[in-house]
Amino acid sequence: MKPGRNLPAMICCLVLLIFSALGTVYGLDEQAKAPISTASDSPTFKVIEVQQTGGFAGVKISYRITPDGKFTRKSARGEAAGKLDAKDTKTLSKAVAAIDWKKLPAKLRTANVADDFLYDMHFLIGKKLHRVTADGIAAGKNAQLKPILMMLVKIQRVPVKKK
């Protein structure tokens, strides 16, 4: 067998292994549930922007989501755009409205974690900008951030536009 001949098959297996591991780590097998705010006076978000960096491959992905569910995702692979369905848009809006900004730390980090993703999240709500930086494990374990992380995973599945 010549070296490098099975490289595409090995890469495919590695990608499947990574996504399987991420599904287990981030709980994709269970629906994320966050506390739901019933306050009618809480303003909706104007925009959510997230920078996802890191991992052992050193990825850099930018996300932008508006309250109507429209989103864009940019990475080295290209750009993807689309719109969340009504249910996902409502889930995201409720999740953002339920965040207790006074109790949520600006930085959430898990000790001794190597090669994890880092999420730098900006939420524009009314005239106030809230910023949270979290690694993937800490964000996945946080009940307030997990629904937002799950929405990013859905957006990751949208195919990149061919140039």
Backbone as ProteinMPNN parsed JSONL, in Angstrom:
{"seq_chain_A": "MKPGRNLPAMICCLVLLIFSALGTVYGLDEQAKAPISTASDSPTFKVIEVQQTGGFAGVKISYRITPDGKFTRKSARGEAAGKLDAKDTKTLSKAVAAIDWKKLPAKLRTANVADDFLYDMHFLIGKKLHRVTADGIAAGKNAQLKPILMMLVKIQRVPVKKK", "coords_chain_A": {"N_chain_A": [[0.84, -1.172, 0.0], [0.622, 2.172, -0.895], [1.968, 5.091, 0.649], [-0.234, 7.68, 1.706], [-2.301, 7.069, -0.036], [-4.739, 6.325, 1.07], [-5.496, 8.609, 2.323], [-7.747, 10.46, 1.921], [-9.862, 8.836, 2.881], [-9.041, 8.431, 5.501], [-9.151, 11.04, 6.48], [-11.89, 11.545, 6.268], [-12.878, 9.675, 8.135], [-11.705, 10.72, 10.442], [-13.005, 13.22, 10.617], [-15.665, 12.358, 11.041], [-15.305, 11.12, 13.521], [-14.592, 13.306, 15.106], [-16.966, 14.894, 14.969], [-18.716, 13.122, 16.187], [-17.637, 13.02, 18.742], [-17.954, 15.716, 19.499], [-20.726, 15.853, 19.555], [-21.277, 14.266, 21.752], [-19.899, 15.63, 23.812], [-21.103, 18.182, 23.773], [-23.737, 17.559, 24.129], [-25.563, 17.033, 22.013], [-27.306, 15.047, 21.616], [-29.403, 15.429, 23.24], [-32.135, 17.634, 23.701], [-31.503, 21.033, 24.11], [-32.33, 22.851, 26.985], [-33.358, 25.835, 28.302], [-33.926, 28.196, 30.922], [-37.008, 29.88, 30.623], [-37.87, 33.143, 29.977], [-40.534, 35.113, 31.09], [-41.014, 37.703, 31.067], [-42.454, 40.436, 29.633], [-41.416, 42.867, 29.146], [-38.754, 42.664, 28.579], [-36.277, 43.498, 26.327], [-35.856, 42.469, 22.898], [-33.105, 40.885, 21.255], [-30.862, 42.707, 19.121], [-28.812, 41.977, 17.483], [-26.689, 39.116, 17.232], [-23.381, 38.289, 17.504], [-20.772, 36.067, 16.935], [-17.546, 34.81, 17.454], [-15.864, 31.995, 16.701], [-13.122, 30.247, 17.63], [-10.075, 28.29, 17.522], [-9.689, 24.914, 18.668], [-8.176, 21.792, 17.706], [-7.522, 22.082, 15.081], [-7.313, 24.744, 14.652], [-9.442, 26.551, 13.896], [-11.37, 29.323, 12.567], [-14.291, 30.855, 12.791], [-16.938, 32.972, 11.953], [-20.033, 34.165, 13.101], [-23.215, 35.639, 12.506], [-26.275, 36.679, 13.651], [-29.585, 37.753, 13.272], [-32.631, 39.15, 14.761], [-34.797, 38.263, 13.221], [-34.078, 35.802, 12.422], [-32.316, 35.529, 10.337], [-29.091, 34.627, 9.179], [-25.491, 34.653, 8.929], [-22.523, 32.906, 8.141], [-19.095, 32.807, 8.277], [-16.025, 31.508, 7.172], [-12.742, 30.049, 6.656], [-13.346, 28.236, 4.709], [-15.378, 29.378, 3.273], [-18.468, 31.181, 2.761], [-21.68, 31.098, 4.288], [-25.181, 31.554, 4.221], [-28.461, 32.094, 5.487], [-31.721, 31.358, 6.835], [-33.116, 30.83, 9.97], [-35.669, 28.507, 10.94], [-39.061, 29.275, 12.024], [-39.558, 28.174, 14.571], [-36.946, 27.695, 15.604], [-36.002, 30.316, 15.594], [-37.677, 31.508, 17.48], [-36.99, 29.987, 19.739], [-34.3, 30.738, 20.043], [-34.585, 33.514, 20.532], [-36.019, 33.452, 22.957], [-34.144, 32.148, 24.556], [-32.038, 34.009, 24.637], [-33.367, 36.148, 25.852], [-33.768, 35.052, 28.34], [-31.337, 35.066, 29.604], [-29.513, 35.906, 32.436], [-27.932, 38.631, 32.81], [-26.642, 39.902, 34.879], [-25.751, 37.913, 36.536], [-24.33, 36.182, 34.915], [-21.048, 35.337, 34.24], [-18.443, 37.253, 32.627], [-16.397, 35.82, 31.549], [-16.059, 32.421, 30.94], [-14.388, 29.652, 31.757], [-12.925, 26.431, 31.454], [-10.854, 24.546, 33.494], [-7.622, 23.273, 32.61], [-8.012, 22.503, 29.86], [-7.288, 21.598, 26.68], [-6.988, 22.455, 23.222], [-9.67, 23.146, 22.734], [-12.651, 24.738, 21.524], [-13.025, 28.285, 21.446], [-15.362, 30.665, 22.282], [-16.283, 33.833, 21.462], [-18.662, 35.903, 22.287], [-21.029, 38.314, 21.32], [-23.761, 40.211, 22.274], [-26.183, 42.324, 21.24], [-28.473, 44.113, 22.814], [-31.212, 46.031, 22.962], [-29.824, 49.084, 23.628], [-27.563, 48.205, 24.72], [-24.506, 46.441, 24.829], [-23.589, 43.173, 25.37], [-20.988, 41.059, 26.374], [-19.576, 37.86, 26.224], [-17.135, 35.489, 26.896], [-16.263, 32.216, 26.318], [-15.074, 28.851, 26.754], [-15.621, 25.852, 24.841], [-16.495, 23.667, 26.425], [-17.259, 24.814, 28.902], [-19.256, 26.602, 27.991], [-21.054, 24.778, 26.897], [-21.947, 23.484, 29.171], [-23.262, 25.436, 30.515], [-26.427, 26.482, 31.315], [-27.654, 28.764, 30.311], [-26.205, 29.511, 28.059], [-26.052, 27.248, 26.467], [-28.338, 26.724, 24.686], [-27.847, 28.641, 22.727], [-25.388, 27.877, 21.729], [-26.158, 25.437, 20.607], [-27.724, 26.374, 18.511], [-25.753, 27.524, 16.932], [-24.434, 25.225, 16.129], [-26.391, 24.112, 14.473], [-26.385, 26.044, 12.465], [-23.828, 25.66, 11.495], [-24.147, 23.432, 9.943], [-25.211, 24.249, 7.564], [-24.661, 24.318, 4.115], [-21.687, 25.573, 2.507], [-21.521, 28.311, 0.26], [-20.773, 27.836, -3.139], [-18.126, 29.214, -4.988]], "CA_chain_A": [[0.0, 0.0, 0.0], [1.425, 3.382, -1.006], [1.617, 6.105, 1.641], [-1.069, 8.777, 1.219], [-3.394, 6.605, -0.897], [-5.981, 6.282, 1.835], [-5.609, 9.859, 3.055], [-9.128, 10.968, 1.972], [-10.672, 7.978, 3.749], [-8.634, 8.696, 6.876], [-9.672, 12.364, 6.831], [-13.334, 11.367, 6.451], [-13.06, 8.989, 9.415], [-11.337, 11.664, 11.486], [-14.085, 14.202, 10.714], [-16.792, 11.689, 11.689], [-14.932, 10.919, 14.908], [-14.657, 14.614, 15.768], [-18.366, 15.288, 15.132], [-19.304, 12.228, 17.185], [-17.157, 13.471, 20.047], [-18.603, 16.985, 19.798], [-22.111, 15.557, 19.89], [-21.291, 13.747, 23.121], [-19.447, 16.682, 24.714], [-22.045, 19.286, 23.817], [-25.074, 17.074, 24.4], [-26.441, 17.184, 20.866], [-28.285, 13.983, 21.625], [-30.529, 15.888, 24.04], [-32.541, 18.991, 23.352], [-31.074, 22.006, 25.107], [-33.447, 23.542, 27.613], [-32.935, 26.959, 29.117], [-35.056, 28.824, 31.57], [-37.723, 30.761, 29.704], [-38.299, 34.38, 30.594], [-41.898, 35.49, 30.738], [-41.118, 39.156, 31.151], [-42.779, 41.013, 28.334], [-40.685, 44.115, 28.966], [-37.355, 42.426, 28.224], [-36.119, 43.774, 24.897], [-35.288, 41.421, 22.066], [-31.757, 41.216, 20.803], [-30.782, 43.327, 17.795], [-27.873, 41.155, 16.72], [-25.75, 38.265, 17.964], [-22.18, 38.013, 16.721], [-19.92, 35.112, 17.64], [-16.296, 34.372, 16.834], [-15.464, 30.676, 17.205], [-11.732, 30.014, 17.252], [-9.378, 27.239, 18.245], [-9.754, 23.515, 18.308], [-6.833, 21.346, 17.315], [-7.281, 22.492, 13.696], [-7.15, 26.191, 14.622], [-10.488, 27.152, 13.065], [-11.885, 30.654, 12.856], [-15.608, 30.96, 12.169], [-17.727, 34.109, 12.415], [-21.479, 34.021, 12.949], [-24.026, 36.837, 12.763], [-27.682, 36.302, 13.654], [-30.499, 38.863, 13.56], [-33.844, 38.66, 15.428], [-35.727, 37.61, 12.287], [-33.554, 34.468, 12.146], [-31.329, 35.525, 9.254], [-27.742, 34.428, 9.698], [-24.358, 34.436, 8.026], [-21.391, 32.205, 8.738], [-17.904, 32.977, 7.443], [-14.839, 30.777, 7.617], [-11.767, 29.882, 5.585], [-13.983, 27.409, 3.676], [-16.32, 30.178, 2.51], [-19.553, 31.841, 3.469], [-23.013, 30.505, 4.194], [-26.23, 32.434, 4.721], [-29.765, 31.454, 5.484], [-32.672, 31.836, 7.825], [-33.621, 29.806, 10.878], [-37.129, 28.387, 10.852], [-39.765, 30.058, 13.043], [-39.372, 27.539, 15.88], [-35.587, 27.971, 16.061], [-35.909, 31.759, 15.841], [-38.359, 31.747, 18.755], [-36.161, 29.359, 20.773], [-33.127, 31.591, 20.229], [-35.027, 34.767, 21.174], [-36.343, 33.157, 24.358], [-32.894, 31.822, 25.258], [-31.307, 35.266, 24.88], [-34.155, 36.921, 26.82], [-33.676, 34.393, 29.648], [-29.997, 35.205, 30.194], [-29.391, 36.849, 33.551], [-26.649, 39.265, 32.515], [-25.992, 40.306, 36.126], [-25.136, 36.721, 37.147], [-23.475, 35.463, 33.955], [-19.695, 35.909, 34.195], [-17.967, 37.671, 31.308], [-15.505, 34.759, 31.07], [-16.318, 31.071, 31.447], [-13.296, 28.796, 31.293], [-12.739, 25.152, 32.109], [-9.427, 24.348, 33.784], [-6.87, 22.192, 31.967], [-8.624, 22.073, 28.607], [-6.465, 21.936, 25.517], [-7.57, 22.26, 21.89], [-11.115, 23.341, 22.721], [-13.073, 25.965, 20.855], [-13.266, 29.462, 22.269], [-16.461, 31.442, 21.72], [-16.352, 35.228, 21.877], [-20.038, 36.205, 21.911], [-21.52, 39.682, 21.533], [-25.214, 40.304, 22.174], [-26.675, 43.692, 21.287], [-29.847, 44.086, 23.308], [-31.534, 47.447, 23.143], [-28.629, 49.88, 23.328], [-26.472, 47.657, 25.52], [-23.737, 45.336, 24.267], [-23.122, 42.209, 26.364], [-19.937, 40.208, 25.809], [-19.236, 36.674, 27.004], [-16.115, 34.628, 26.297], [-16.339, 30.908, 26.975], [-14.596, 27.707, 25.984], [-16.726, 24.996, 24.425], [-17.009, 22.834, 27.51], [-17.961, 25.681, 29.851], [-20.477, 27.097, 27.345], [-21.964, 23.645, 26.756], [-22.485, 23.128, 30.486], [-24.011, 26.571, 31.041], [-27.823, 26.383, 30.859], [-28.045, 29.97, 29.595], [-25.496, 29.598, 26.783], [-26.164, 26.011, 25.692], [-29.246, 26.828, 23.532], [-27.218, 29.471, 21.703], [-24.38, 26.992, 21.143], [-26.876, 24.457, 19.771], [-28.129, 27.065, 17.29], [-24.543, 27.654, 16.116], [-24.192, 23.913, 15.529], [-27.328, 23.998, 13.343], [-25.918, 26.944, 11.406], [-22.631, 25.04, 10.912], [-24.551, 22.392, 9.005], [-25.632, 24.852, 6.294], [-23.548, 24.209, 3.154], [-20.982, 26.77, 2.06], [-21.806, 28.674, -1.128], [-19.67, 27.621, -4.08], [-17.758, 30.458, -5.686]], "C_chain_A": [[0.887, 1.238, 0.0], [0.98, 4.404, 0.045], [0.769, 7.208, 0.987], [-2.244, 8.346, 0.367], [-4.742, 6.629, -0.198], [-6.197, 7.556, 2.645], [-7.035, 10.405, 3.054], [-10.027, 10.135, 2.885], [-10.334, 8.23, 5.216], [-9.166, 10.044, 7.339], [-11.17, 12.27, 7.108], [-13.62, 10.705, 7.799], [-12.754, 9.917, 10.585], [-12.437, 12.699, 11.696], [-15.303, 13.584, 11.408], [-16.523, 11.479, 13.176], [-15.057, 12.216, 15.695], [-16.11, 15.013, 16.005], [-19.082, 14.386, 16.126], [-18.906, 12.669, 18.585], [-17.817, 14.779, 20.444], [-20.055, 16.764, 20.199], [-22.239, 15.053, 21.314], [-20.938, 14.843, 24.108], [-20.508, 17.76, 24.867], [-23.491, 18.833, 23.977], [-26.033, 17.235, 23.248], [-27.512, 16.106, 20.831], [-29.501, 14.343, 22.471], [-30.875, 17.31, 23.623], [-32.131, 19.925, 24.475], [-32.296, 22.726, 25.66], [-32.884, 24.628, 28.497], [-34.154, 27.523, 29.813], [-35.699, 29.829, 30.616], [-38.213, 31.976, 30.471], [-39.714, 34.701, 30.144], [-42.076, 36.997, 30.779], [-41.346, 39.742, 29.768], [-42.003, 42.29, 28.077], [-39.223, 43.897, 28.602], [-37.188, 42.594, 26.715], [-35.498, 42.599, 24.156], [-33.882, 41.839, 21.641], [-31.825, 41.856, 19.419], [-29.855, 42.523, 16.892], [-27.04, 40.322, 17.69], [-24.581, 38.021, 17.019], [-21.267, 37.129, 17.56], [-18.693, 34.819, 16.792], [-15.936, 33.048, 17.486], [-14.05, 30.421, 16.702], [-11.195, 28.816, 18.018], [-9.645, 25.849, 17.731], [-8.374, 23.082, 17.857], [-6.505, 21.73, 15.873], [-7.12, 24.004, 13.566], [-8.175, 26.904, 13.755], [-10.795, 28.576, 13.484], [-13.181, 30.795, 12.064], [-16.331, 32.143, 12.79], [-19.196, 33.85, 12.125], [-22.129, 35.38, 13.211], [-25.478, 36.42, 12.614], [-28.517, 37.52, 14.028], [-31.803, 38.301, 14.14], [-34.852, 37.97, 14.507], [-35.228, 36.223, 11.87], [-32.56, 34.406, 11.0], [-29.933, 35.409, 9.856], [-26.736, 34.372, 8.559], [-23.28, 33.723, 8.842], [-20.228, 32.354, 7.776], [-16.75, 32.202, 8.056], [-13.867, 30.701, 6.444], [-12.351, 29.066, 4.429], [-14.939, 28.206, 2.804], [-17.394, 30.768, 3.396], [-20.86, 31.09, 3.257], [-23.995, 31.499, 4.786], [-27.545, 31.685, 4.659], [-30.661, 32.076, 6.518], [-33.143, 30.648, 8.655], [-35.131, 29.696, 10.695], [-37.752, 29.109, 12.05], [-39.552, 29.491, 14.448], [-37.982, 27.838, 16.44], [-35.387, 29.445, 16.387], [-36.522, 32.098, 17.191], [-37.542, 31.175, 19.914], [-34.951, 30.225, 21.085], [-33.504, 32.883, 20.949], [-35.333, 34.555, 22.65], [-35.084, 32.865, 25.162], [-32.11, 33.084, 25.585], [-32.035, 36.104, 25.927], [-34.022, 36.346, 28.231], [-32.321, 34.559, 30.322], [-30.023, 36.271, 31.286], [-28.0, 37.479, 33.452], [-25.907, 39.687, 33.781], [-25.259, 39.125, 36.766], [-24.185, 35.977, 36.208], [-22.096, 36.108, 33.917], [-19.293, 36.265, 32.757], [-17.044, 36.624, 30.697], [-15.861, 33.448, 31.758], [-15.234, 30.158, 30.888], [-13.256, 27.523, 32.109], [-11.24, 24.946, 32.298], [-8.87, 23.16, 33.005], [-7.532, 21.634, 30.719], [-7.735, 22.55, 27.464], [-7.272, 21.698, 24.249], [-9.088, 22.357, 21.868], [-11.422, 24.611, 21.934], [-13.237, 27.062, 21.889], [-14.332, 30.28, 21.555], [-16.435, 32.839, 22.316], [-17.701, 35.737, 21.365], [-20.403, 37.637, 22.273], [-23.022, 39.695, 21.295], [-25.595, 41.775, 22.284], [-28.156, 43.625, 21.63], [-30.218, 45.513, 23.675], [-30.327, 48.259, 22.713], [-27.403, 49.34, 24.054], [-25.816, 46.461, 24.828], [-23.226, 44.461, 25.41], [-22.1, 41.31, 25.685], [-19.622, 39.072, 26.774], [-18.189, 35.892, 26.217], [-16.132, 33.31, 27.056], [-15.686, 29.847, 26.106], [-15.788, 26.783, 25.741], [-17.322, 24.162, 25.539], [-17.807, 23.673, 28.5], [-19.274, 26.199, 29.258], [-21.511, 25.987, 27.217], [-22.612, 23.222, 28.061], [-23.347, 24.239, 31.084], [-25.422, 26.569, 30.457], [-28.265, 27.608, 30.06], [-27.412, 30.047, 28.206], [-25.701, 28.377, 25.886], [-27.141, 26.115, 24.511], [-28.648, 27.655, 22.39], [-26.147, 28.659, 20.982], [-25.034, 25.98, 20.208], [-27.343, 25.098, 18.46], [-26.923, 27.258, 16.368], [-24.212, 26.332, 15.428], [-25.126, 23.7, 14.338], [-26.861, 24.847, 12.16], [-24.668, 26.369, 10.738], [-22.983, 24.023, 9.843], [-25.026, 22.939, 7.659], [-24.448, 24.825, 5.333], [-22.973, 25.573, 2.763], [-21.35, 27.024, 0.595], [-20.577, 28.437, -1.982], [-19.405, 28.921, -4.819], [-17.589, 30.22, -7.164]], "O_chain_A": [[1.808, 1.339, 0.811], [-0.212, 4.569, 0.304], [1.031, 7.612, -0.146], [-3.111, 9.166, 0.066], [-5.765, 6.922, -0.816], [-7.011, 7.565, 3.568], [-7.513, 10.794, 4.12], [-10.87, 10.69, 3.591], [-11.219, 8.241, 6.072], [-9.59, 10.174, 8.487], [-11.661, 12.852, 8.075], [-14.517, 11.138, 8.523], [-13.456, 9.905, 11.596], [-12.768, 13.023, 12.837], [-15.908, 14.219, 12.272], [-17.424, 11.645, 13.999], [-15.567, 12.225, 16.816], [-16.463, 15.425, 17.11], [-19.973, 14.847, 16.839], [-19.729, 12.691, 19.499], [-18.204, 14.947, 21.6], [-20.554, 17.434, 21.104], [-23.203, 15.378, 22.007], [-21.599, 14.982, 25.138], [-20.782, 18.205, 25.982], [-24.392, 19.671, 23.959], [-27.205, 17.544, 23.464], [-28.503, 16.227, 20.111], [-30.516, 13.647, 22.429], [-30.002, 18.087, 23.238], [-32.379, 19.647, 25.649], [-33.176, 23.154, 24.914], [-32.029, 24.37, 29.345], [-35.282, 27.351, 29.35], [-35.004, 30.541, 29.892], [-38.89, 31.849, 31.491], [-40.049, 34.575, 28.966], [-43.174, 37.504, 30.549], [-40.538, 39.565, 28.856], [-41.928, 42.757, 26.94], [-38.513, 44.867, 28.339], [-37.86, 41.93, 25.925], [-34.715, 41.834, 24.72], [-33.535, 43.02, 21.675], [-32.738, 41.577, 18.641], [-30.088, 42.406, 15.689], [-26.73, 40.748, 18.802], [-24.769, 37.6, 15.878], [-21.022, 37.4, 18.736], [-18.785, 34.61, 15.582], [-15.724, 32.99, 18.697], [-13.808, 30.384, 15.496], [-11.769, 28.383, 19.017], [-9.805, 25.625, 16.531], [-7.497, 23.919, 17.648], [-5.339, 21.706, 15.478], [-6.82, 24.498, 12.478], [-7.814, 27.772, 12.959], [-10.514, 28.983, 14.611], [-13.173, 30.846, 10.834], [-16.339, 32.302, 14.011], [-19.557, 33.379, 11.047], [-21.653, 36.165, 14.031], [-25.873, 35.876, 11.583], [-28.2, 38.231, 14.982], [-32.057, 37.102, 14.025], [-35.672, 37.177, 14.971], [-35.869, 35.547, 11.066], [-32.012, 33.341, 10.717], [-29.631, 36.002, 10.892], [-27.069, 34.091, 7.407], [-23.151, 33.913, 10.052], [-20.36, 32.059, 6.588], [-16.522, 32.227, 9.265], [-14.142, 31.229, 5.367], [-11.897, 29.195, 3.292], [-15.282, 27.766, 1.707], [-17.25, 30.846, 4.617], [-21.108, 30.525, 2.192], [-23.676, 32.204, 5.744], [-27.711, 30.755, 3.869], [-30.405, 33.172, 7.016], [-33.517, 29.604, 8.121], [-35.793, 30.67, 10.338], [-37.047, 29.505, 12.978], [-39.384, 30.248, 15.405], [-37.848, 28.192, 17.611], [-34.687, 29.787, 17.34], [-35.959, 32.879, 17.957], [-37.419, 31.815, 20.959], [-34.611, 30.427, 22.25], [-32.81, 33.299, 21.877], [-34.959, 35.37, 23.494], [-34.966, 33.284, 26.313], [-31.575, 33.217, 26.686], [-31.398, 36.704, 26.794], [-34.152, 37.079, 29.211], [-32.174, 34.224, 31.497], [-30.496, 37.388, 31.076], [-27.02, 36.926, 33.949], [-24.683, 39.818, 33.767], [-24.26, 39.316, 37.46], [-23.328, 35.222, 36.667], [-21.974, 37.291, 33.599], [-19.755, 35.643, 31.801], [-16.916, 36.542, 29.475], [-15.952, 33.371, 32.984], [-15.175, 29.923, 29.681], [-13.521, 27.534, 33.311], [-10.455, 25.15, 31.372], [-9.565, 22.172, 32.774], [-7.604, 20.418, 30.544], [-7.472, 23.742, 27.31], [-8.144, 20.83, 24.217], [-9.728, 21.701, 21.046], [-10.546, 25.447, 21.714], [-13.548, 26.803, 23.052], [-14.216, 30.554, 20.361], [-16.552, 33.008, 23.53], [-17.871, 35.973, 20.169], [-20.127, 38.11, 23.376], [-23.501, 39.25, 20.251], [-25.352, 42.403, 23.315], [-28.976, 43.148, 20.846], [-29.627, 46.122, 24.567], [-29.859, 48.144, 21.58], [-26.332, 49.945, 24.01], [-26.502, 45.581, 24.308], [-22.524, 44.936, 26.303], [-22.312, 40.853, 24.562], [-19.429, 39.284, 27.972], [-18.343, 35.664, 25.018], [-16.03, 33.287, 28.282], [-15.733, 29.922, 24.878], [-16.836, 26.928, 26.37], [-18.537, 23.971, 25.587], [-18.908, 23.289, 28.894], [-20.293, 26.231, 29.948], [-22.705, 26.22, 27.406], [-23.709, 22.663, 28.058], [-24.077, 24.011, 32.048], [-25.591, 26.646, 29.24], [-29.158, 27.503, 29.219], [-28.016, 30.588, 27.279], [-25.539, 28.471, 24.67], [-26.814, 25.64, 23.423], [-28.921, 27.388, 21.22], [-26.015, 28.746, 19.761], [-24.508, 25.702, 19.13], [-27.356, 24.442, 17.419], [-27.061, 27.165, 15.149], [-23.764, 26.318, 14.282], [-24.708, 23.169, 13.31], [-26.933, 24.423, 11.007], [-24.466, 26.567, 9.539], [-22.192, 23.781, 8.932], [-25.223, 22.173, 6.716], [-23.351, 25.258, 5.688], [-23.683, 26.577, 2.702], [-21.475, 26.093, -0.201], [-19.465, 28.796, -1.594], [-20.327, 29.631, -5.221], [-17.28, 31.151, -7.908]]}, "name": "protein", "num_of_chains": 1, "seq": "MKPGRNLPAMICCLVLLIFSALGTVYGLDEQAKAPISTASDSPTFKVIEVQQTGGFAGVKISYRITPDGKFTRKSARGEAAGKLDAKDTKTLSKAVAAIDWKKLPAKLRTANVADDFLYDMHFLIGKKLHRVTADGIAAGKNAQLKPILMMLVKIQRVPVKKK"}
